[in-house]
Amino acid sequence: MDRRFSPADPGAIPVTCIDPDALDDSLAALPAAHSAWAQSTGFTAGLGETCLLPDADGGIACVLLGRGTADARARKRFALGAALATLPEGTYQMPEGLPEAEQEEAALGWLLSGYRFGRYKNAPAPKAALVAPEGLDASALENIAAGEALTRDLINTPANDMGPDQLETAVRALADGFGASISVTKGDDLLTANFPMIHAVGRAAAQEPRLIEMTWGSTGPLVTLVGKGVCFDTGGLNLKPGASMGLMKKDMGGSATVLGLARMIMGAGMELRLRVLIPAVENAVAGNAFRPGDILTARNGLTVEINNTDAEGRLVLADALTLASETPPDLLICMATLTGAARIAVGPDIAPFYTDDDGLAGALSTAAARVADPVWRMPFHAPYEAMIEPGIADLDNAPKGGFAGSITAALFLRRFAGDVPRFCHFDIYGWQPSDAPARPKGGVGQAARAILAALPEVLSND
């Protein structure tokens, strides 16, 4: 998707945003014929409701767009932008009467509503064009939308076309587009380079496991992003049931999201040094697959008892996080589609995150609310540390009992982040289960826009 705003056009069709509380007065201010038309069509100014007012030649003179109630707006993000995208072919102005705080969301919603995944089936995009809104940074919004589209494309692509080989190709393409550097360690070279858990998880697959590293920028604070790149997860020898395996093409959603975020950062030309680490594997079943009961030794020397081969994401992330901590960044962010427990706790729409840094947590929460990218802070609850200590090894990759699954996974990962003071882990879902405004069913980015918006404040405190 490469959707962009239209340049200024004096002939663009005006759009007026109408508040339900001011409906009568707004209609009374229209020409009599238009007021009568709006009333006869039953226009109530509900959220995202549109009314096309005709001109004398049968064309569209202007559009009324319902702003909806405050409660409706709180319950449905991007509704106005999605409504603009449904308008008939033509060029339209940014809505008048829309409060400044809502203009950016509407404009971004229009851009995101143009996303279509058309790799395997023709999927025509909306035909309505929108003039770049005055007072907003149109290129910045377009850059964000392009990063989100990259994330969605990567997640939506099935594993037969998005294995570790193809994920590496996608990272190389992104690096080439922005002058970034890339290095890859794969196959048995992972053992030589001391990435034993990445190797163990991915060695049974036809495509070799690998650690992909991309770097960009030469000045400024160091920001390291680590993304889980499990391109498909059968569950390994603890085989998932078929119903649970159906969505596992999205198990590389952490890597897809950090790549989308990386594109946003590079596209914005932010003054920082960016490092992206992606352990890319397929958790497959074969004679050389790692087994329940195996004990692996991680890059940092900790031993891990494997009580479930379906808890593999934290294993590959552990080696990558250890590498990240060896060159301590100013900010270390890990993103992964890690636990079903997180979905049970907050559902598919909210990205829970863990950090010990109150300033970072506050900046993320504030930015998330501002850019309509919901996140929620969860606790690194120290009393649960004992749950990930099995006795026979330093750590247990799948504590029994079923309690606090997202928290124990986060605690496990923290053991590998070293002494990095600003470490943050996101346990995302990466999937939109049903169509929503600007978010069609399928792969979706979570928390990337919140992180992007928070970075200036977070890094200015260094």
N, C-alpha and C positions, 0 to 999 in steps of 0.2 A: 504494500500500500504506500503510495506517495501522494497523499491528498494534501492540497495546499489551499490557502485562502486566495480569493480572486483579487486582482488589483482594484483600486478605486474605480467606480463606474457610476457616472451621473444618472444612468438609466436603471440602476439597480432598484428592485422592488422594495419599498419600505416595509418593515415589520415593526409593529407596535405591541409591546408587552402590556397585558391588562391584568390588574389585580382584581380578584373576585370581590373584594370589599368596595372597590371603586367602579364596579361594572356599570352601574346605571349612569354615573356621571361620565364615564368614558364613552359609552355609547351615545349619550346625549350630545357629546362634543363632536361626533362624526356628522358628515353630511346626512341628511334625512334618509336618502336611499340606502346608504351603507348601514345606518343604524337599524333600519327596518329589515335589511337583509340578515344582519347578524342575529337579530331577535327571531326572525322566522326560521333560521337554521338551528336555533336552540343553543347558541353559544353561551357558555356559562363561565368562561375563563378558568376552567379546571386546568390542572398542571399538564402542560404540553398540548393542550387542546388548541387547534388552529381553525381559523375562519378566513377563507379567501374572499376578499371583497372585489367584485368585478368592476372593470371600467366600461366606458361607453362602447368600446369595440369588442367586448367579450373577453378581454384579457384580464390579467390580475392587476388591480390598482394598488392594493396593499394587502397585508396579512395581519390579522389579529392573532396574538399568541398568548394563551392563558398562563399566568404565572402560578396559579394554584395557591392553596393555603400554606402557611408556614409548616404545618404538620405534614402536608403532602410533600413539600420540598425536602423535609428532613427524612422522609421515608424512601425517597427515590432520587438517587444521584443522576445527573446528566440528562434529565428529562427534557429540558428546554433545547439543548443541543441536538438530542435525538429527534425531537419534533421538527426542528429546522431541516434536518436531513431527509425528512419524508415529504417535503414540499415538492411540487411539480418542477420539471426542468426549468431553469431560469437562474438569474443572479439576484441575490437578496442582500439587503443591508442587515447589519447587526441590529437586534431589536432596540427600539427606543423605549424608555421608561423602565429599563432594567437596572436595578441597583448595581453600583460598580463592583461590589463584592461577588456578584453572581455572573458578571460578564465573562470572566476567565473560564469558569466552569462550563458555561454555555458554549463558548467558542471551542474549547477543547472537546466538549461533548460532540460538537458537530464534526470535528476532525476524526475522532475515534469512531463515530457512527459510520464513517466511510470504509471501515475495515471489512474486507472480505477475504476468506481463505479460498483461493481459486485454483489451487495446484492440481486438484483431481476432478473438479467440476466447475463449469462456468458459473460465476457468481457476480452478476452485474452490481456495480456500486451505485449508490444514490446519485441522482443527476442534479440536485439542487446545489448551486454554488453560493458561497458566502463571501462578501467583501471583508477584507481584513479589518477587524474592529479597531476603531480609533482608541488610542490610549493604552492599548495592550501590545505586548511584544509578540507579534505574529510569528516571527521566525523561531522564537523560543518555544512557542506552543507547537509549531510544526515539528521541531526537533524532538519534543517529548512524544508526540504522536508516532513519529518514526521509530523511536526506541520501543514504544509499546507494541507496535506492529511487528518488530523483529521478535520480541518475546512471544507473541501470539503465534507467529508462523512456526517458530521452532517447536513449541509445545504441540501444536496441532498436527505436525508432520508425524506420521506413524513410524514405528521403530524400524520397519524394513527400509525406510529412506532416511532415518535419523538415528543411526547407531553411532558409536564412538568415532568412526571414520568421518561420517558426515558432520558430526558436531565439530570436529576439528576443522573441517573445511569451512564451516560457517564462521568459526573464530578467525581463521586466516583471512576470510573475505572482509570481516569487520576490521581487522588489523590493517589490511591493505588500504581500506577506505579512509583511514585516519592517520596513516603513517606510524602505526604502533608496531612493536616488535613482538615476535612470538617464538616460543620454544616448546618442544614436546618431548616427553620421556615416555616410552611405551614398551609393552611386552616385558621380556626378562630384564630389560634395562632398568625397569622400576626396582628390581631387587638390588641391582648394582648401585643404584642411586639412593637406596634405603627408603623406598615407599612400599613396604611389605603388605600393608592392608589393602591398598589400592590394587595391587597385583592379586592378592588372594581372592578378593571379591570378583574380579573380572576375568580371571584366567580360564574359566570354563567356556567362555563365549567364543564365537567364531572370529569376531573382531577384537583385536588386542586391547586390553585396558591401557589407559594412558593418563598422564598428568599434563594438562595444557596450561601454559603460562603466557599471558599477554601483558606487556608493559607499555605505558604511554606517558609522555610528559617528562620534563627534566628539572622543573623547579616547583617549589611549594611543598606542602605537607604530603606525606605518603598515605594514600588510602588503598587498602587491600580488600578486594571483594573475593569471597570464596563461594562457589556455587556447586551444589550437588548435581552431578551429571550422570545419574543412573538412567541410561537411555531406554532400558526396559527392565522391569523387575518381575521375574517369575516367582520370587520368593526363595529361589535357590532350592536346596533339598527340603526345606520347610515350605513346600510348594503352596502357593496361594490357590484358593478355589477360583474357578473360572470367573465368577462374578466380580471378584476382587482384582483379577488380572486385567479386566477389560480396559481400565483407564491408565494402565501403567506406562503408556507412552509419555505420560505427563510427569513421570518420576524424575525427569531431567529439568523440571520447572525451575529449580533453584538456579541452575546454570543459565537457563533461558532468561531468567529475570535479571541476573547480574550482567549478562551481555546486553540486555535492553538498557539497563541503567548505565553501563559503560558507554554505550552509544550516546545516551543523553549527555553524559559528562563530557565526552570528547567533542560532541557536536556543539556544546555550549562553550567550548574552549576554556573550561575552568582551569585556574592556575593551581594545579596540584599534580602530584605524581601518582599515577594509577597503576595498580597491579591486580590482575585478575587471575585466579587459580581455579581450574576446573578439573577435578578428578572424573574422567569420563570412562564409564564401564557399562557392561550389561551383566546383570545378575542372572546367569543362566544355569542350566542343569547339565552336567556331564560327569564322566568318571573322575575328573580332576577338580570337581567343585569343592569348595571348602564345606566343612561338615559341622552339624551341631556337636558340641563338646570339644571342638578344636580350641586350642589356645594360641592366639596370634600375638606377636610382639610388634608394637607400633613403632613408628619412626622415632618417637621420643623415649623409647625404652619401656613404656608401660605394657604390661601383658593384659590381654583381653580374652575372656572366656566367651565362646560363641554359644549362647543358649538358644538362638534363633537366627537362621541364615537370612530371614526376611527383615532383620534389623541391620541391613548392610550399609545404608546411607551414612550413618554416623561413623562407620569404619573408614570409608574412603575420605570423608571430610576430616577425620582425625589426622591422617597423614598430611593433608593439604594445610590444615590449620597449624600444625607443627612447623611446616615449612614457612608459613606466613609469619609466625612468631619469631623465627630465627633472624629476620630483618624487621625489627619491631616497627610496625606502622603507627601513624598518629591515630588511625581509625581502622579497625578490623571488623568487617561485616560478613557474616555467614548467612546464606539463604538456602533453604532446602524444603522440599516437600517431604517432611520427615515423619510425622506421626498422625495417625487417625485420631489420637486423643485430642490434638489441637482442634480438629474439626468438631468433635463432640463438644468441646469447651466453648468455642466462639463461632462455629458455623463456617461456611465457605467464603464469606464476604470480608472477614476481618483477618488481618495478618498479625498474629501474636508475636511479640518480640521479648527478648531477655537481655538485660544489661545490668551491670553493677554501677554504671555511671548515671547519677541522677540528672546531671545537666544534659547528657545525650538523650536520655529518656524524655525529658521535658521538651527538648527541641524537636524530637521526632513526633511527639504527640501534638504539639502546636502546629507544626508544618502539615501533618496529616489532616488535621481539621481544616486548615486553610485551603488545601488542594484537593479535598474530597477523596482521600486515599486512606481509608480507615485502618488504624493499627491499635493494638492494645498491649500494654506492658504486663508481662507475667513475671513471677518471682524465681530467681535462683535460690530455692529454699534449701538452705544448708542442711537441715535435719534429714532431708531425703538422700544425702550423699551415701548413707549406709546402704541404700537400696541398690546402688550400682557397684557394690563391693562384694563379690561372691565368696571370697575366702580362698579359693584355689588359685585365683589370679588377681591382678590389681583391680580389674574392672569387669563388669558383666554387660554385654551388649543388649540384653533383653531381660530386665528384671521381671521376676514372676509376681503375680498378684493383680496386675492390671491397673494399679493406682498411679495417678500422676505421670502418665506416660510421656507427655510433652515436657514436663519439668525434668524428669530423670534423663531424657535424651539431651536436653540443654545442659544439664550438669555434666553429662558424659563429655560433650563437646568442649565445655569450659576447661576440662582437664588438659586439653591439647592447645589452648590458646596462649599458653605461657604466661608471661607477666605483662602482656599488653593491657594497659589500663582501660582503654576504650574498645571493648569487645562487645559486639551485639550480634545475637543470633535470631533470625526470623524463621519461624516454622509455618511456611505458607502452604496454600492449597494449589494455587496455580491453575484453577479450572473454574469456569462459570457454568454451573449445572443447568441453567435455563436462560433463555434470552432475557436481557435487561437493557435499559437504555445505554447505548454506546458500548455494550458488552455482550456480543452474541455468545450463544452457547459454545463453549470450547475453551482453549487456552487463554489465560489472562494474566497480566502482570499484577503483582501486589507489592505495595510498599516502595516501589522504585521511585515514584513521584514524590512521596513523602521524604525519602532519603535525599533526593536531589534538592528539594526545597530546604531541607535542614542543614545541608552541608556548609553553606556560608557561615551560619551561626556557630555550628559545631567546630569548624576549623579555625574560626577567628579567635577561639578561646585558647588556642595552643600558644 
